Amino acid sequence: MKRHFFNKINISPFFLLSFFLLSCDENKTVMKSDEVLPPLPPFELEATPEPSIASNQVVVISHSRYLFHNLALEIRDYYNSALIHFNENSSDQISEKLKIINPQYAIVVLPPFIIDLNSVADLFFSFCSLDDEIDMDVGYCYITGSKVEDARDLFYRNKANTAVIDSYLGISHVFDGDEWCHSAVNRYKNIFDQNNWEANTIIVNSDSWLADKNVELSKFDQNQMIFFIGHGSGDTSCDLNVTDVDCLNLTGCCIFAGSCYTGMTSYKSPDREFIALKIIEKGAFFYVSNVGGNGWDNVWFIAENLCKSDIALGDAVQRGINQQMEWRDIRELNILHYDYQNESDLLESDLMTKVTNSMARIIPFGDPLFKPQLKSRLDISLE
């Protein structure tokens, strides 16, 4: 399988509106290589289950020069897994090591300013490179947060709870009222109907929203699964901003966001806040999104697999990506590197390359081995 890198490309503004504005912050202070990292405080967890998996089933990928590496070591020990240093290996070297380990799942533990368009795409390619087939070979997820403590909580929180998605309380699909969103809403509604789930529809900027925003925001507290359907950016999704999300109780919630760029965790402006990091901070079990644009199909295939099958999150990610590859008839992974300095000189790329590079920017946050217990109203009535 061959990978192609292009330093200059041109993609229509609608498709990749702000790809070229994003970048990891290279000015962050890096610890000296010989500096000892301070240990993390112990995590209080009652009756932590011992993972019954083989040592080669999980690989942890981490940057060894940041504090998040301590968490990576902890996760490595928890799953008795292999570890690859992100900063000490090229993309090709990571791919070669993955071939040797041949893991079923990968957990990427990185600080948010390391996660950007190029690093996500590089790892996507590596996860597709365990054999010569054009498909996703690994169920992968990212663990990060505004603080190491948030990232640590993201990994452990579904292990300290029963992690039951009691769908009798309802599912929300949130959209910003644009006409084109209705077809996407109907696709997700099919999942609700087939599982006998109740669904709350929250339309941002609707009459009821404008009449009493607090009442509409309170509807989120009644749901364990939320789908964001509408426009997005790094700090907004369906016109909800970081301040809105800060008002929500998302503890134990599973969230899918097809909105563009809502998986971003880094930007050139150091003062910008990110909706992905706020959702993690507010207690979600997992958050599946995109660091790029046009992510509806990316998220849809993953959501459908997780909601219709008794599988773990990582399995849903792997299956969803492979189903989309087959549906799109993708036969080559032309992974593009973005040059943020030459926006005006970008070359035109074909539609299939655009689709492939949108898919390569899928970013699921959480533990790939997390397996939610989905219940329908029928299941609950029989208990």
C-alpha positions in Angstrom: 0.0 0.0 0.0 1.4 3.3 -1.0 1.0 6.7 0.7 1.3 10.0 -1.2 2.1 13.2 0.5 1.5 16.6 -1.0 2.8 19.8 0.5 0.4 22.0 -1.5 -3.2 21.2 -2.3 -6.3 23.3 -3.0 -9.7 22.1 -1.6 -12.9 24.1 -2.0 -13.7 26.4 1.0 -17.0 24.6 1.6 -15.2 21.3 2.0 -12.3 22.3 4.1 -13.1 25.7 5.3 -10.4 26.0 8.0 -8.1 23.0 7.4 -5.2 25.5 6.8 -5.8 27.5 9.9 -5.1 24.7 12.2 -1.8 23.6 13.6 -0.4 22.2 16.8 1.4 24.8 18.9 5.0 24.3 18.3 5.9 27.0 20.8 4.8 24.9 23.8 7.5 24.3 26.3 9.0 20.8 26.0 10.6 19.1 29.0 14.2 18.1 28.7 14.8 14.5 27.7 16.7 13.8 30.9 14.1 15.5 33.2 12.2 13.1 35.4 8.4 13.3 35.0 6.5 13.7 38.3 4.2 10.8 39.1 0.4 11.3 38.8 -1.7 11.1 41.9 -3.4 7.7 42.6 -6.8 7.2 41.0 -9.4 6.1 43.4 -11.4 3.3 41.7 -13.4 0.7 43.5 -13.4 -2.9 42.2 -11.4 -2.1 39.1 -11.9 -5.1 36.7 -8.8 -7.0 35.7 -8.7 -6.8 31.9 -8.8 -10.3 30.4 -6.9 -9.6 27.2 -3.7 -10.8 25.6 -0.7 -8.5 25.8 -0.6 -8.1 22.0 -4.2 -7.0 21.7 -3.6 -3.4 22.7 -0.9 -0.9 21.8 -0.4 2.5 23.4 1.1 5.3 21.4 2.5 8.2 23.4 4.8 11.2 23.3 7.6 10.5 25.8 8.5 14.1 26.5 5.2 15.4 28.0 3.4 14.7 31.2 0.7 12.8 29.4 3.3 10.0 29.0 2.9 9.0 32.6 -0.8 8.3 31.9 0.3 6.3 28.8 2.5 4.2 31.0 -0.4 3.6 33.4 -2.7 2.6 30.6 0.0 0.3 29.2 0.3 -1.4 32.5 -3.5 -1.6 32.9 -3.9 -3.5 29.7 -0.4 -5.2 29.8 0.2 -3.8 26.4 3.0 -2.7 24.1 4.0 1.0 23.8 5.3 3.0 20.8 6.9 6.4 21.2 5.2 8.8 18.9 8.0 11.3 19.0 10.9 8.8 18.5 9.5 7.1 15.4 8.6 8.3 11.9 5.2 7.4 10.5 6.8 4.5 8.5 8.5 3.2 11.7 5.3 3.3 13.6 3.7 1.3 10.8 6.4 -1.3 10.9 6.2 -1.7 14.7 2.4 -2.0 14.4 2.9 -4.9 11.9 5.1 -6.7 14.4 2.7 -6.2 17.3 -0.4 -6.7 15.2 -2.8 -5.2 17.8 -6.5 -5.3 17.8 -6.8 -1.9 19.5 -4.7 1.2 19.7 -4.9 3.9 22.3 -3.2 7.2 21.4 -2.3 9.2 24.5 -1.2 12.7 23.5 -1.4 16.2 24.8 -4.0 18.2 22.8 -1.5 20.5 21.1 0.2 17.5 19.5 -3.1 16.4 17.9 -3.6 18.1 14.5 -4.6 17.4 11.0 -1.3 15.8 9.9 -0.7 13.7 13.0 -4.2 12.3 13.0 -3.9 11.4 9.3 -0.5 9.9 9.7 -1.7 7.6 12.4 -4.8 6.8 10.4 -2.5 5.6 7.6 -0.4 3.6 10.1 -3.5 1.9 11.4 -4.4 0.8 7.9 -0.9 -0.5 7.1 -0.8 -3.8 9.0 -1.3 -5.7 5.8 -1.4 -5.0 2.1 -5.2 -4.5 2.0 -6.8 -1.0 1.8 -8.7 -1.2 5.0 -8.6 -0.2 8.7 -6.8 -2.9 10.7 -7.1 -1.5 14.2 -9.8 -0.2 16.4 -8.3 3.1 17.7 -9.2 5.9 20.0 -7.5 9.0 21.5 -7.1 9.9 25.2 -6.4 13.6 25.8 -7.8 16.5 27.7 -7.2 20.1 28.7 -5.3 18.7 31.7 -3.8 15.3 32.3 -6.4 14.8 35.0 -9.2 15.2 32.4 -7.5 12.6 30.1 -7.1 10.2 33.0 -10.7 10.5 33.9 -11.7 9.9 30.3 -9.9 6.6 30.4 -11.2 5.4 33.8 -14.7 6.9 34.0 -16.5 4.1 32.2 -14.8 1.5 34.4 -16.0 3.2 37.6 -19.6 3.2 36.4 -22.0 0.6 35.2 -21.8 2.2 31.7 -25.4 1.3 30.9 -27.0 3.4 28.3 -30.6 3.4 29.6 -32.2 4.7 26.4 -35.6 4.8 28.0 -34.6 8.3 29.1 -34.1 9.3 25.5 -31.6 10.2 22.9 -31.0 13.8 21.6 -30.3 14.7 18.1 -29.3 18.4 18.0 -29.2 20.4 14.8 -29.0 24.0 13.8 -32.2 24.1 11.7 -30.6 24.2 8.2 -32.7 22.3 5.7 -29.8 20.1 4.6 -29.6 18.7 8.2 -33.0 17.1 8.0 -31.9 14.1 5.8 -29.1 13.4 8.4 -31.6 13.6 11.2 -33.8 11.0 9.5 -30.8 8.7 9.1 -30.1 8.8 12.8 -33.8 8.5 13.6 -33.8 5.1 11.9 -31.4 3.9 14.6 -33.7 5.3 17.3 -36.8 3.6 15.9 -35.1 0.2 15.4 -34.0 0.2 19.0 -37.4 1.5 20.4 -35.5 4.6 21.7 -37.2 7.9 22.6 -35.6 10.8 20.9 -35.6 14.5 21.9 -35.0 16.9 19.0 -33.3 20.1 20.0 -33.2 22.7 17.3 -30.7 25.4 18.1 -32.0 28.9 17.2 -35.5 27.7 16.9 -38.4 29.7 18.4 -38.4 27.6 21.6 -34.6 27.9 21.8 -34.7 31.6 21.5 -37.6 31.8 24.0 -35.9 30.0 26.8 -32.4 28.7 26.1 -31.9 27.3 29.6 -35.0 25.1 29.2 -33.7 23.7 25.9 -30.2 23.1 27.4 -31.8 21.2 30.3 -33.0 18.6 27.8 -29.4 17.3 27.5 -29.5 16.2 31.1 -32.2 13.6 30.3 -30.1 11.7 27.7 -27.3 9.2 27.6 -26.5 9.6 23.9 -26.3 12.7 21.9 -25.9 13.3 18.1 -24.8 16.7 16.9 -26.1 17.3 13.4 -25.2 20.7 11.8 -22.4 23.0 11.1 -19.3 23.2 13.4 -15.9 24.6 14.0 -13.3 24.0 16.7 -15.3 25.9 19.3 -18.9 25.4 18.2 -21.2 22.6 17.1 -24.7 23.2 15.8 -24.3 26.8 17.1 -23.6 25.6 20.6 -20.4 27.1 21.9 -18.0 26.1 24.7 -19.9 28.2 27.2 -23.1 26.4 26.4 -21.5 23.0 26.8 -20.0 24.1 30.1 -23.6 24.4 31.4 -24.4 20.7 30.6 -24.1 17.6 32.7 -22.6 15.1 30.2 -21.6 12.5 32.9 -21.9 9.1 31.4 -23.0 10.4 28.0 -22.0 8.9 24.6 -21.7 11.7 22.0 -21.3 11.6 18.2 -20.7 14.9 16.3 -20.6 14.9 12.5 -20.1 18.7 12.6 -16.9 19.9 10.8 -13.8 20.4 12.9 -15.5 19.6 16.2 -12.7 17.2 17.1 -10.0 19.9 17.0 -7.9 20.2 20.1 -5.2 22.6 18.8 -5.0 25.9 17.0 -2.5 28.6 16.3 -4.3 31.0 18.7 -3.3 29.9 22.3 -6.5 31.5 23.8 -9.0 29.5 21.7 -11.2 27.0 23.6 -12.3 23.7 22.0 -15.7 22.1 22.3 -14.0 18.6 22.2 -11.9 19.3 25.3 -14.9 20.8 27.1 -17.1 17.7 26.3 -14.3 15.5 27.7 -14.0 17.7 30.8 -17.8 17.5 31.4 -17.8 13.7 31.7 -18.7 12.0 28.4 -17.9 8.3 28.2 -16.7 8.9 24.6 -16.9 11.5 21.9 -16.6 10.6 18.2 -15.9 13.5 15.8 -13.6 14.9 13.1 -10.6 17.2 13.1 -11.5 17.9 9.4 -14.6 18.7 7.4 -17.5 16.9 5.8 -17.7 14.3 8.6 -21.3 13.1 8.4 -20.6 9.8 6.8 -17.5 9.3 8.9 -19.5 9.4 12.1 -22.7 7.8 10.8 -21.1 4.5 10.0 -19.4 4.3 13.4 -22.6 5.2 15.2 -24.7 2.7 13.3 -22.2 -0.1 14.1 -22.1 0.7 17.8 -25.9 1.1 18.2 -26.8 -2.0 16.2 -24.2 -4.5 17.4 -22.9 -5.7 20.7 -19.4 -4.5 20.2 -16.8 -2.2 21.7 -16.2 1.3 20.6 -12.9 0.4 18.9 -14.6 -2.3 16.9 -17.3 0.1 15.8 -14.6 2.6 14.6 -12.8 -0.1 12.6 -16.0 -1.5 11.1 -17.5 1.9 10.3 -14.3 3.0 8.5 -14.1 -0.2 6.5 -17.8 0.0 5.5 -17.3 3.5 4.3 -14.2 2.6 2.3 -16.2 -0.2 0.6 -19.1 2.1 0.0 -16.9 4.8 -1.5 -14.9 2.2 -3.4 -11.6 3.6 -2.0 -8.7 1.7 -3.6 -5.8 3.9 -2.6 -5.0 6.0 0.4 -3.8 9.4 -0.8 -3.1 10.9 2.6 -2.4 14.6 2.2 -0.1 16.7 4.4 -1.3 20.3 4.7 1.1 23.2 4.4 -0.3 26.0 6.5 2.1 28.6 5.1 1.0 28.4 1.4 -2.8 28.6 1.4 -2.9 30.6 -1.9 -0.6 28.1 -3.8 -2.6 25.0 -3.1 -3.2 22.6 -6.0 -6.5 21.1 -6.9 -7.2 17.6 -5.8 -9.8 15.1 -7.1 -13.1 14.2 -5.2 -11.9 10.8 -4.1 -8.8 12.3 -2.5 -10.9 14.8 -0.7 -13.2 12.0 0.6 -10.3 9.9 1.7 -8.7 12.8 3.6 -11.9 13.7 5.3 -12.1 10.1 6.5 -8.5 10.1 7.6 -9.4 12.9 10.1 -11.9 10.8 12.1 -11.0 11.2 15.8 -12.8 9.1 18.4 -12.0 10.0 22.0 -12.3 7.4 24.7 -11.2 3.8 25.5 -11.6 1.6 22.4 -12.3 -1.4 24.6 -15.3 0.4 26.2 -18.5 -1.6 25.4 -21.7 0.3 26.2 -24.7 -1.7 27.3 -27.5 -0.4 25.1 -31.1 -1.0 26.3 -34.4 -0.5 24.5 -37.6 0.3 26.2 -38.6 -3.3 25.7 -35.6 -4.5 27.6 -36.3 -2.2 30.5 -40.0 -3.1 30.7 -39.0 -6.8 31.2 -36.6 -6.1 34.1 
